Amino acid sequence: MILLKSKADLAEMREAGRIVARVHEALREMIRPGVTTAALNARADEIIRRHGAIPTFLGYPHTGKNDFPASICTSINEVLVHGIPSDQRWLEPGDIISIDVGATYHGWVGDAAWTYPVGAIDDVSRRLLEATEGSLWAGIAQARPGNRVVDISAAIEAYVAQRGFAVVREYTGHGVGRNMHEEPQVLNYVAPGARRTSPMLQPGMTLAIEPMVNVGNWRTRILADGWTVVTLDGKRCAHFEHSIAITEDGPEILTVL
């Protein structure tokens, strides 16, 4: 079931989103060689709690595995999503790092991810980041009443394909609200039959749109910790995400200051 949000609900979600945006703003300033991912996690946790929220990811359940042990996800180079912060993993020149942040404020979730360069990066990585971020904006542009969820998917897939990269298929965007993952699923590609069955976008829907893009093929695998997702071929990947609301006037980005 797709849950529509009231104006009061959206006011709470905007505040959750602003907290997430504050975290990204602070962590962006920290990114440099020698900084550990544990230090990024500690700073994020402090900001989230100081603003009256709780880290959405911390303790997130996993069937058959340990709950997620950190407040943010830090995914470097070939790690696509769900990278676990560690005091044994520090940033190195030329790395790219995806930081995924979730904050729950008064029971409402804000969720956004961004991939950042660590100093100067190679040309392929630069183009990867540009393509993935651009596909996010292309998808958001389609998030308006009268379109369908598949229109978001198609825009993302086309933007990425035109730039020679591959959209990941095993992981997707999603509805967001009182729970981090709600209906509908927001694929980053057009699945068979999707144009016939895709939900219509309506005011009050709230979505986390999050293209995940690989330099090589789209396949991934999960490491033994049960969380960390890496590209199957070991090539680099990127992840960009905003939480948005569908309004009568088009998309409203919730995870901004």
FIVEX-523299 format. One line per 10 residues: their letters; for each residue z negated, y, x negated of N, C-alpha, C. Coordinates in steps of 0.001 Angstrom, whole numbers. Layout:
<bavos>
a = Z Y X Z Y X Z Y X; ...
</bavos>
This chain:
<bavos>
millkskadl = 0 -1196 -844 0 0 0 0 1248 -881; 864 2197 -553 922 3464 -1275 -22 4453 -595; -967 4987 -1349 -1974 5890 -806 -1558 7348 -1030; -1453 8103 53 -1117 9523 -38 -2395 10339 -230; -2323 11359 -1061 -3494 12171 -1379 -3476 13471 -583; -4684 13889 -155 -4835 15159 554 -4887 16304 -449; -4910 17532 51 -5033 18694 -831 -6352 18649 -1592; -7414 18211 -926 -8712 18101 -1601 -8671 17034 -2688; -8000 15923 -2411 -7855 14874 -3423 -7112 15402 -4639; -6039 16132 -4392 -5224 16641 -5496 -5990 17655 -6333
aemreagriv = -6873 18420 -5701 -7695 19360 -6469 -8556 18616 -7479; -9134 17475 -7087 -9934 16673 -8005 -9053 16063 -9092; -7864 15607 -8708 -6964 15009 -9693 -6474 16034 -10699; -6289 17271 -10271 -5906 18319 -11232 -6987 18504 -12286; -8250 18465 -11882 -9326 18634 -12850 -9382 17441 -13797; -9218 16229 -13271 -9145 15059 -14144 -7998 15213 -15137; -6872 15699 -14648 -5710 15896 -15513 -5941 16963 -16573; -6638 18029 -16204 -6929 19080 -17192 -7827 18548 -18307; -8760 17676 -17953 -9628 17081 -18982 -8789 16245 -19948; -7877 15454 -19409 -6979 14675 -20261 -6163 15599 -21160
arvhealrem = -5665 16692 -20613 -4876 17630 -21411 -5709 18271 -22516; -6980 18562 -22230 -7861 19115 -23264 -8040 18129 -24418; -8155 16858 -24083 -8287 15845 -25126 -7041 15822 -26002; -5877 15801 -25374 -4644 15791 -26165 -4535 17040 -27041; -4901 18174 -26510 -4842 19405 -27295 -5728 19299 -28539; -6929 18753 -28380 -7857 18636 -29506 -7378 17597 -30513; -6904 16453 -30038 -6490 15392 -30952 -5222 15760 -31713; -4337 16513 -31066 -3127 16976 -31750 -3482 17751 -33017; -4550 18534 -32938 -4970 19324 -34097 -5597 18456 -35185; -6069 17268 -34834 -6709 16378 -35801 -5721 15506 -36566
irpgvttaal = -4509 15377 -36050 -3586 14392 -36603 -3074 14838 -37978; -3480 14085 -38989 -3052 14323 -40376 -3384 13064 -41174; -2749 12869 -42316 -3046 11686 -43132 -4526 11601 -43486; -5053 10378 -43422 -6442 10119 -43779 -7402 10075 -42618; -7009 10588 -41462 -7873 10545 -40276 -7840 9137 -39692; -8993 8599 -39376 -9033 7264 -38770 -8827 7343 -37262; -8343 6248 -36718 -8191 6202 -35265 -9555 6166 -34584; -10582 5666 -35274 -11941 5709 -34719 -12420 7147 -34562; -12069 8020 -35509 -12455 9427 -35410 -11767 10092 -34222; -10514 9749 -33981 -9812 10282 -32809 -10499 9824 -31531
naradeiirr = -10877 8563 -31494 -11551 8013 -30319 -12886 8709 -30058; -13668 8930 -31118 -14977 9569 -30960 -14832 10982 -30420; -13844 11700 -30927 -13622 13075 -30453 -13188 13081 -28984; -12309 12172 -28618 -11856 12087 -27230 -13017 11764 -26298; -13835 10799 -26671 -14977 10404 -25845 -15915 11590 -25624; -16167 12355 -26684 -17067 13509 -26576 -16518 14549 -25611; -15239 14844 -25686 -14631 15860 -24819 -14658 15398 -23362; -14282 14160 -23128 -14261 13645 -21755 -15641 13749 -21119; -16666 13316 -21828 -18021 13311 -21265 -18571 14725 -21131; -18237 15587 -22064 -18731 16963 -22002 -18217 17688 -20760
hgaiptflgy = -17072 17277 -20261 -16498 17910 -19071 -16842 17160 -17785; -17850 16303 -17848 -18341 15664 -16628 -17532 14484 -16152; -16709 13922 -17043 -15892 12765 -16677 -16342 11556 -17489; -15743 10415 -17199 -15989 9216 -17989 -14644 8692 -18492; -14632 8027 -19652 -13381 7465 -20172 -12902 6307 -19298; -11744 6447 -18712 -11221 5441 -17791 -10975 4111 -18490; -10539 4165 -19738 -10131 2935 -20414 -11315 2108 -20909; -12439 2754 -21224 -13560 2056 -21839 -14111 994 -20888; -14088 -262 -21332 -14553 -1356 -20486 -13551 -1820 -19456; -12298 -1341 -19546 -11291 -1768 -18566 -11137 -3292 -18642
phtgkndfpa = -11190 -3983 -17512 -11216 -5448 -17536 -9873 -6070 -17895; -9964 -7233 -18517 -8784 -8000 -18907 -9073 -9458 -18574; -8250 -10069 -17750 -8468 -11451 -17339 -8430 -12381 -18559; -9526 -13062 -18785 -9573 -14050 -19850 -9806 -13487 -21232; -9902 -12163 -21352 -10122 -11538 -22659 -11255 -10532 -22540; -11683 -9980 -23692 -12711 -8955 -23678 -12201 -7689 -23001; -13123 -6965 -22354 -12766 -5674 -21772 -12350 -4720 -22882; -11578 -3682 -22537 -11070 -2772 -23573 -12248 -2060 -24228; -12304 -2031 -25566 -13520 -1590 -26251 -13561 -122 -26661; -12610 695 -26218 -12545 2077 -26701 -12220 3027 -25557
sictsinevl = -12325 4327 -25848 -12113 5351 -24827 -10665 5815 -24735; -9887 5598 -25801 -8463 5911 -25795 -7716 4752 -26436; -6400 4758 -26276 -5538 3813 -26988 -4825 4563 -28109; -4825 3984 -29308 -4150 4589 -30461 -3150 3582 -31002; -1873 3854 -30805 -816 2880 -31086 131 3458 -32134; 176 2829 -33304 872 3383 -34461 2131 2579 -34781; 3233 3300 -34957 4507 2756 -35431 5060 1666 -34524; 4905 370 -34888 5455 -718 -34076 4547 -1112 -32923; 3351 -496 -32831 2444 -775 -31705 2873 83 -30521; 3192 -563 -29430 3711 154 -28255 2591 779 -27437
vhgipsdqrw = 1646 -37 -26997 547 426 -26144 -700 -398 -26444; -1834 118 -25991 -3127 -586 -26013 -3667 -831 -27419; -3234 -14 -28380 -3801 -113 -29712 -5279 256 -29697; -6101 -522 -30385 -7553 -339 -30375 -7975 518 -31572; -8648 1644 -31351 -9111 2479 -32466 -10025 1706 -33418; -9948 2067 -34711 -10720 1358 -35722 -11032 2292 -36882; -12194 2117 -37490 -12510 2891 -38687 -11814 2315 -39924; -11082 1209 -39732 -10304 614 -40817 -8825 972 -40736; -8448 1776 -39743 -7034 2168 -39612 -6950 3680 -39651; -6354 4179 -40686 -6206 5631 -40820 -4724 6001 -40821
lepgdiisid = -4468 7254 -40514 -3092 7738 -40441 -2531 7944 -41840; -1251 7620 -41993 -556 7780 -43252 659 8681 -43056; 1096 9373 -44101 2263 10241 -43978 3476 9467 -43451; 4166 10052 -42486 5351 9423 -41922 5098 8520 -40744; 3814 8239 -40433 3492 7456 -39240 3870 8222 -37976; 4022 7483 -36885 3994 8074 -35545 2875 7376 -34782; 2139 8134 -33988 1001 7569 -33248 1069 7987 -31786; 1025 6991 -30916 923 7235 -29480 -549 7217 -29096; -986 8297 -28459 -2364 8395 -27984 -2335 8431 -26459; -2967 7447 -25849 -3039 7339 -24388 -4472 7656 -23974
vgatyhgwvg = -4612 8609 -23045 -5925 9099 -22634 -6070 8970 -21123; -7207 8418 -20695 -7541 8386 -19274 -8935 8952 -19062; -9087 9795 -18060 -10397 10364 -17717 -10599 10253 -16210; -11777 9802 -15809 -12115 9681 -14398 -13137 10760 -14057; -12744 11661 -13134 -13572 12809 -12757 -13839 12742 -11265; -15110 12652 -10890 -15495 12532 -9474 -14733 11402 -8792; -14469 10331 -9539 -13809 9165 -8975 -12300 9199 -9007; -11707 10262 -9590 -10257 10393 -9630 -9765 10339 -11069; -8620 9691 -11267 -8128 9394 -12610 -7006 10343 -13020; -7114 10833 -14262 -6001 11487 -14935 -5559 10598 -16087
daawtypvga = -4243 10510 -16329 -3713 9549 -17300 -2475 10144 -17950; -2495 10290 -19276 -1325 10842 -19977 -1298 10325 -21405; -87 10119 -21920 110 9656 -23294 1157 10531 -23977; 1018 10624 -25287 1990 11392 -26080 2116 10727 -27438; 3296 10748 -28031 3492 10209 -29371 3691 11361 -30345; 2871 11362 -31391 2817 12467 -32345 3281 12020 -33728; 3986 12898 -34458 4311 12593 -35848 3125 12910 -36756; 3002 12138 -37826 1990 12418 -38846 2735 13025 -40034; 2764 14351 -40084 3550 15034 -41109 5036 14846 -40865; 5819 14841 -41942 7266 14654 -41830 7576 13200 -41531
iddvsrrlle = 8508 12974 -40620 8895 11610 -40254 10390 11436 -40482; 10828 10183 -40547 12244 9912 -40805 13087 10273 -39584; 14389 10320 -39801 15299 10794 -38758 15309 9887 -37538; 15252 8580 -37749 15253 7666 -36606 14008 7880 -35746; 12861 8049 -36391 11621 8284 -35635 11695 9609 -34884; 12247 10622 -35521 12382 11924 -34854 13251 11797 -33610; 14379 11109 -33737 15265 10937 -32585 14617 10080 -31506; 13834 9091 -31926 13106 8255 -30960 12145 9100 -30136; 11366 9950 -30789 10415 10795 -30069 11148 11749 -29133; 12230 12336 -29614 12993 13264 -28765 13569 12542 -27545
ategslwagi = 14085 11340 -27744 14686 10593 -26633 13633 10177 -25613; 12482 9737 -26100 11444 9262 -25178 10849 10416 -24396; 10531 11519 -25079 10021 12680 -24354 11065 13201 -23377; 12315 13280 -23812 13367 13760 -22916 13520 12892 -21683; 13361 11575 -21852 13478 10683 -20698 12323 10882 -19722; 11145 11244 -20246 10024 11573 -19355 10385 12750 -18465; 10908 13808 -19064 11269 14985 -18270 12406 14670 -17301; 13350 13814 -17716 14436 13426 -16810 13890 12664 -15614; 12917 11779 -15851 12307 11044 -14750 11518 11948 -13823; 10721 12852 -14404 9921 13776 -13586 10821 14624 -12700
aqarpgnrvv = 11975 15032 -13209 12889 15878 -12431 13358 15195 -11150; 13347 13869 -11121 13779 13134 -9925 12640 12860 -8943; 11419 13276 -9297 10239 12959 -8481 10054 14002 -7388; 10909 13910 -6383 10884 14891 -5289 11151 14198 -3964; 10632 14762 -2875 10831 14138 -1564 12317 13922 -1259; 12607 12800 -653 13985 12449 -325 14609 11504 -1325; 14115 11521 -2566 14530 10524 -3545 13678 9273 -3392; 14048 8269 -4146 13284 7029 -4191 12711 6819 -5590; 11741 5936 -5693 11162 5632 -7002 12249 5210 -7978; 13232 4470 -7508 14291 3986 -8388 15089 5138 -9010
disaaieayv = 15122 6294 -8373 15824 7431 -8960 15135 7899 -10242; 13810 7789 -10276 13065 8072 -11501 13450 7053 -12571; 13444 5790 -12192 13783 4704 -13116 15178 4893 -13702; 16136 5196 -12838 17528 5329 -13281 17695 6485 -14260; 17010 7595 -14000 17123 8751 -14882 16567 8447 -16271; 15435 7755 -16311 14832 7389 -17598 15755 6440 -18362; 16218 5395 -17693 17054 4393 -18363 18333 5017 -18909; 18981 5847 -18114 20234 6458 -18551 20020 7380 -19738; 18969 8174 -19711 18703 9117 -20793 18490 8376 -22112; 17721 7294 -22062 17423 6524 -23272 18668 5808 -23781
aqrgfavvre = 19404 5168 -22876 20588 4403 -23280 21634 5299 -23931; 21796 6502 -23413 22775 7436 -23980 22446 7815 -25417; 21193 7611 -25818 20760 7986 -27172 20556 6772 -28075; 20970 5601 -27579 21037 4426 -28426 19746 3666 -28613; 18759 3899 -27733 17486 3193 -27832 17318 2246 -26637; 16209 1506 -26629 16002 480 -25601 14734 766 -24814; 14821 726 -23488 13667 884 -22614 12919 -441 -22500; 11603 -396 -22706 10763 -1587 -22565 10723 -2014 -21095; 10773 -3302 -20841 10794 -3803 -19468 9491 -4456 -19036; 8669 -4894 -19984 7451 -5617 -19602 6329 -4702 -19125
ytghgvgrnm = 6417 -3403 -19410 5351 -2461 -19051 5981 -1281 -18330; 5249 -736 -17363 5847 228 -16449 4878 1361 -16128; 5420 2392 -15491 4581 3398 -14870 4013 2859 -13555; 3246 3713 -12863 2480 3204 -11713 1940 4367 -10886; 1531 4049 -9683 742 5005 -8924 -607 5201 -9588; -1233 6348 -9315 -2531 6663 -9910 -3338 7456 -8891; -4651 7283 -8907 -5500 8003 -7949 -6952 7664 -8192; -7599 7030 -7232 -8975 6573 -7458 -8997 5385 -8427; -7889 4712 -8536 -7727 3640 -9511 -6631 4024 -10502; -6766 3517 -11733 -5754 3842 -12725 -4397 3248 -12361
heepqvlnyv = -4414 2057 -11775 -3152 1416 -11393 -3127 1211 -9874; -2245 1938 -9231 -2037 1821 -7797 -556 1572 -7538; -224 1292 -6288 1184 1220 -5881 1738 2644 -5798; 3023 2840 -6065 4028 1833 -6401 4168 1637 -7910; 4778 548 -8294 5179 357 -9686 6365 1277 -9965; 6358 1913 -11138 7442 2830 -11505 8123 2264 -12751; 9148 1464 -12528 9884 876 -13650 10620 1960 -14427; 10884 1676 -15691 11663 2590 -16521 13115 2144 -16662; 13515 1210 -15815 14889 739 -15745 15157 348 -14297; 16417 153 -13969 16785 -210 -12599 16848 -1724 -12494
apgarrtspm = 15902 -2309 -11793 15857 -3755 -11605 16870 -4182 -10537; 17341 -5424 -10604 18269 -5905 -9567 17678 -5740 -8166; 18466 -5192 -7264 18041 -5015 -5881 17141 -3829 -5629; 16798 -3078 -6687 15824 -1996 -6531 16326 -890 -5611; 17603 -637 -5605 18114 466 -4779 17971 174 -3292; 17852 -1086 -2917 17677 -1442 -1504 16209 -1395 -1087; 15309 -1677 -2014 13906 -1880 -1645 12963 -800 -2161; 13459 102 -2976 12588 1088 -3622 11953 2031 -2604; 10642 2323 -2746 9974 3225 -1795 10531 4646 -1858; 10529 5300 -698 10906 6706 -620 9754 7559 -1141
lqpgmtlaie = 10075 8596 -1888 9052 9512 -2394 8634 10480 -1295; 7309 10643 -1142 6759 11503 -95 5716 12448 -681; 5566 13638 -97 4466 14516 -523 3123 13796 -410; 2277 13960 -1422 989 13292 -1446 958 12056 -2320; 2128 11550 -2713 2165 10441 -3662 1821 10965 -5053; 1093 10180 -5825 758 10550 -7194 1138 9392 -8107; 1875 9727 -9166 2457 8720 -10043 2139 9025 -11498; 1968 7975 -12285 1957 8091 -13740 3325 7615 -14215; 4139 8565 -14647 5483 8253 -15137 5393 8120 -16646; 5815 6952 -17193 5566 6728 -18615 6646 5879 -19281
pmvnvgnwrt = 7733 6503 -19686 8727 5747 -20445 8167 5227 -21758; 8496 3978 -22062 8153 3327 -23329 9459 2836 -23931; 9726 3239 -25157 11066 3099 -25728 10974 2515 -27137; 11878 1577 -27429 11926 924 -28738 13184 1322 -29511; 13064 1343 -30832 14231 1556 -31679 15156 348 -31604; 14586 -855 -31624 15388 -2071 -31576 15564 -2568 -30159; 15388 -3887 -29950 15536 -4399 -28586 14257 -4122 -27789; 14298 -4433 -26490 13206 -4020 -25601 12023 -4980 -25583; 12122 -6105 -26256 11097 -7141 -26120 9840 -6818 -26938; 8703 -7305 -26430 7409 -7055 -27063 6593 -8347 -27103
riladgwtvv = 5471 -8303 -27819 4526 -9416 -27807 3110 -8846 -27902; 2126 -9653 -27522 726 -9234 -27534 17 -9939 -28692; -758 -9175 -29461 -1482 -9748 -30582 -2684 -10575 -30105; -3337 -11245 -31056 -4405 -12193 -30712 -5606 -11538 -30055; -5779 -10202 -30223 -6919 -9542 -29579 -6759 -9448 -28065; -5574 -9801 -27561 -5331 -9788 -26126 -4929 -8446 -25565; -4938 -7413 -26375 -4635 -6057 -25920 -3416 -5451 -26619; -3398 -5496 -27931 -2418 -4740 -28701 -1012 -5275 -28476; -115 -4400 -27986 1270 -4768 -27716 2154 -4184 -28815; 2952 -5040 -29456 3845 -4600 -30526 5272 -4977 -30183
tldgkrcahf = 6215 -4306 -30815 7614 -4675 -30631 7855 -6039 -31259; 8672 -6835 -30622 8935 -8188 -31107 9638 -8171 -32459; 10502 -7182 -32674 11257 -7125 -33927 10579 -6290 -35012; 9393 -5725 -34715 8658 -4962 -35709 9152 -3550 -35923; 10128 -3114 -35121 10641 -1752 -35262 9770 -779 -34465; 9977 501 -34720 9109 1516 -34118 9374 1719 -32633; 8393 2328 -31978 8456 2556 -30537 7688 3836 -30213; 7898 4352 -29009 7227 5582 -28583 6862 5483 -27110; 5907 6318 -26704 5335 6267 -25349 4928 7691 -24961; 5498 8183 -23875 5141 9496 -23329 4817 9324 -21850
ehsiaitedg = 3795 10058 -21371 3344 9870 -19987 2685 11136 -19442; 2991 11461 -18199 2248 12460 -17427 1899 11863 -16066; 765 12267 -15524 462 12014 -14111 1023 13178 -13310; 1697 12870 -12211 2333 13916 -11398 2034 13686 -9921; 2165 14753 -9147 2073 14668 -7688 3425 15028 -7094; 3818 14330 -6039 5002 14709 -5276 4581 15766 -4263; 5225 16911 -4279 4941 17973 -3316 6219 18330 -2572; 6082 19120 -1522 7261 19574 -768 8240 20311 -1666; 7720 20963 -2699 8558 21758 -3595 9020 20992 -4824; 8683 19703 -4918 9081 18917 -6073 7873 18399 -6828
peiltvl = 8078 17970 -8076 6975 17374 -8832 6010 18432 -9367; 4723 18100 -9325 3688 18918 -9958 3024 18069 -11041; 3053 18538 -12266 2412 17816 -13362 919 18090 -13301; 133 17021 -13252 -1324 17148 -13105 -2040 17149 -14448; -1445 16557 -15458 -2119 16401 -16753 -1725 17517 -17719; -1952 18751 -17291 -1703 19934 -18107 -2888 20881 -17941; -3011 21817 -18891 -4088 22814 -18793 -3747 23876 -17759
</bavos>
